[in-house]
Amino acid sequence: MRNYEAIFILRPSLEEEKRVETVERFKGIIAADGEIEKVEEWGNRKLAYEIEKIRDGYYVLVNFKANPTLPKELERNFKISDDVIRYIIVNLDEK
């Protein structure tokens, strides 16, 4: 298993219930095939630049261990979710 870090930014207009549900859904995808080490919800922060006329977003950081196939599945789910503005998945083992 490899170490990964994923940061995703959710729309700030999401209601708290929907935001919690979205974060739990992504955590479930990771937990199904890997193991979550740490989840940090940084909350609403200003974006470095405007995206689709949105100036801030809800940041979530997840550190996890998984097989090399999981990040592709996670990325696919990030892409099809309307609630995710931006995301990045980094392999921490590649240095």
Protein Blocks (a to p, Z undefined) as FASTA:
>chain_A
ZZddddddddfkbcfklmmmmmmmmmmmmmmmmccfbdcdebjaddfbdcehiabdcddd
ddddddfklmmmmmmmmmmpmkbmbdcdddfklZZ
